[in-house]
Amino acid sequence: MLTIAIVEDDDGVRLAYADLMSSYGYEVRAFGSAEDFISSSCHDEVECLILDQRLPGMSGLELQAQLQRQRSTLPIVFVTSHDDDVTRMKALENGAVHFLNKPIDADELVRCVTDAHSRTREGN
């Protein structure tokens, strides 16, 4: 079973994503901030990260950069309600697999997570 992490500061959105992904059979770990994710002990079991860009404290891009410094190959699907070309390009250039705008289509999110995981498996 694929384990995904969700980092989203909006409780309702985080719960909705978690419920959606669980309904497709994914194991879910949900966090309200990048710092909560970093301090968790689930890094080795997570195979995909759904990451909000705008978070209190450390942003999604900052978390992505920290994971890169740790040589993490965790595939990231960014979601944001504040899309701009510079942020999108930076996220994708730094290895994000997808960059989605809120409100997101549930089927599209599931497709993106599935795609991110399959790309990672093909790369290994």
C-alpha positions in Angstrom: 0.0 0.0 0.0 1.3 3.4 -1.0 1.8 5.8 1.9 1.5 9.5 1.2 2.0 12.6 3.4 -0.2 15.6 3.2 1.2 19.0 4.4 -1.7 21.5 4.4 -2.4 24.2 7.0 -6.2 24.4 6.4 -7.8 21.7 8.6 -10.8 21.2 6.3 -8.7 20.9 3.2 -6.2 18.6 4.9 -9.0 16.3 6.1 -10.7 16.3 2.7 -7.4 15.3 1.0 -6.8 12.6 3.6 -10.3 11.2 3.2 -10.0 11.3 -0.6 -6.7 9.5 -0.7 -7.8 7.0 2.0 -10.9 6.2 -0.1 -8.5 5.1 -2.9 -6.6 2.8 -0.6 -3.7 5.0 0.2 -2.2 5.1 3.7 -2.2 8.8 4.8 0.0 10.8 7.2 -1.4 14.4 7.5 0.4 17.4 8.9 -0.6 21.0 9.5 2.9 22.5 8.8 6.2 21.8 7.2 7.8 21.7 10.6 5.4 19.0 11.8 6.3 16.9 8.8 10.0 17.4 9.4 9.8 16.4 13.0 7.7 13.3 12.3 9.3 9.9 12.2 7.4 8.8 9.0 9.9 10.0 6.3 11.1 6.5 5.5 7.6 5.1 4.9 6.2 8.0 2.8 6.3 7.5 -0.9 4.7 10.8 -2.1 4.1 14.2 -0.7 1.1 16.5 -1.3 2.4 19.9 -0.3 0.7 23.2 0.0 2.9 26.1 -1.1 1.7 28.7 1.3 2.1 27.5 4.9 2.7 29.3 8.2 6.4 29.2 9.1 8.3 27.2 6.5 6.8 27.4 3.0 6.3 24.5 0.6 9.3 25.7 -1.5 11.4 25.9 1.6 10.4 22.4 2.6 11.2 21.1 -0.9 14.7 22.8 -0.6 15.3 21.2 2.7 14.4 17.7 1.4 16.7 18.2 -1.5 19.6 19.1 0.9 18.8 15.8 2.6 19.1 14.1 -0.7 15.4 13.0 -0.6 13.9 11.7 -3.7 10.3 12.0 -2.4 8.0 13.0 -5.3 6.1 16.1 -4.5 2.7 17.2 -5.8 2.3 20.9 -5.0 -1.1 22.5 -4.4 -1.7 26.2 -4.0 -4.4 28.8 -4.2 -1.7 31.5 -4.9 -0.3 30.4 -8.3 2.3 32.5 -10.0 4.7 31.6 -12.8 7.8 32.2 -10.7 6.7 29.9 -7.9 5.5 27.2 -10.3 8.7 27.2 -12.3 10.9 27.1 -9.2 8.9 24.2 -7.8 9.0 22.2 -11.1 12.7 23.0 -11.8 13.5 21.8 -8.3 11.9 18.4 -8.9 8.2 18.7 -8.2 6.2 16.3 -10.3 3.0 18.3 -10.5 1.8 21.8 -9.5 -1.9 22.1 -9.1 -4.1 25.2 -8.4 -6.9 25.1 -5.7 -9.6 24.3 -5.9 -8.4 21.1 -7.3 -10.3 18.3 -9.0 -10.3 15.2 -6.8 -9.7 12.9 -9.7 -6.8 15.0 -11.0 -5.1 14.9 -7.5 -5.4 11.1 -7.5 -4.0 10.9 -11.0 -1.1 13.2 -10.1 -0.2 11.1 -7.0 -0.4 7.9 -9.0 1.8 9.5 -11.7 4.3 10.8 -9.2 4.7 7.4 -7.6 5.0 5.5 -10.9 7.7 8.0 -12.1 9.6 7.4 -8.9 9.4 3.6 -9.3 10.6 3.9 -12.9 13.5 6.0 -11.8 14.7 3.5 -9.2 
